[in-house]
């Protein structure tokens, strides 16, 4: 029923909208070779993309991604539709699906947020037959400058509270992305970014600290990037994830394409996870 409503909304809005544009698009593919102390090497491949399309007062968005590690797949998908009222309030619904090694989790949510120009504040309520309780999320963001945004999401899911915060700052010469995630059994703080030397060449890197169920660790990544066409680049990086249990050295190669920027004030659970894994060891590019 939920998917039927979304499809019908998309068709109606596309047919009736006087002005429509693709505001954001993203495609990426990354291959990581991981060398684990005492175990050997293995490969992690990640590919996916995202899109946002505005048609009049409607905004439609979606993401797809696949992680392949040791022959097993983690698939992620989301789709969302929202309608902006004249008073700055946006109402919408989204659907998110995770498939982890054959175990499916589907989450259907409705949300509302108020856009006050530089600030936005909202609430989402979600339901899933795979979870025991209703999922609640309070979220907000602040445009601290024309090219900088900070925000946070507080999600109550299955008797656990997930707190995530982010900061993005982007100028012509450099960009910085910071993420924080904390919940029972996991704490992660990561900072990533890049500096452009001109002529398409840039240096990229990331630095992270994490505590996973009592296992502390750090991650550092350095590399280079070359933009061969507007919005399209190729990258190569190397790094190390260090823990008390041993080290993981990794070499990564990636292809990325990105245009525009997201306009919606709502981040799905997949957006939260994708942002954190991007700044941690450069794993994704959402």
Buried (B, 14 or more C-beta within 10 A) or exposed (E): EBEEEBEEBBEEBBEEBEEBEEBBBBBBBBBBBBBBEEEEEBEBEBBBBBBBBBBBBBBBBBBBBBBBBEEEEBBBBBBBBBBBEEEEEBBBBBBBBBBEEEEEBBBBBBBBBBBEEEEBBBBBEBBBEEBEEEBBBBBBBBBEEEEBBBBBBBBBBEEEEBEBBBBBBBEEEEBBBBBBBBBEEEBBBBBBBBBBEEEBEBBBBBBBBBBEEEEEBEBBBEBBBEBEEEEBBBBEBBBBBBBEEEEBBBBBBBBBBBEBEBEBBBBBBBBBBBBBBBBBBBBBBB
